[in-house]
């Protein structure tokens, strides 16, 4: 299951996601994983959440992001919630590729992993295949 937090830069997407992460850590019976480009959230999220810097693993593009997420889910069956901050940075701001990547991640996450993704874009600019995740 994928949920998007959409808005332009500075609209409070990351703050909303931080609150969701910290609440999830308190309530989930599984593991919470946070994936971001850069380590901006280091001091904002609870230490019980696993924070992963995509830059550390040289992840760029949709195929690499999908493979990385698939590897995380394959190696840890206890992940119940995953958060991806700033997905368009990883996709080199290619909003047209976003729908395909979200579909691929939704397929491997299934109904057991709740995936929340921040998208820095105006909701009206999103392609039709992305809007089903709003």
Buried (B, 14 or more C-beta within 10 A) or exposed (E): EBEBBBBEEEBEBBEBBBEBBBEBBEEBEBBBBBBBBEEBBEEBBBEEBBBBBBEEEEBBBBEBBBEBBBEBBEEEEEBBBBBBBBBBBBBEEEBEBBBBBBBBBBEBBEEEBBBBBBBBBEEEEBEEEBEEBE
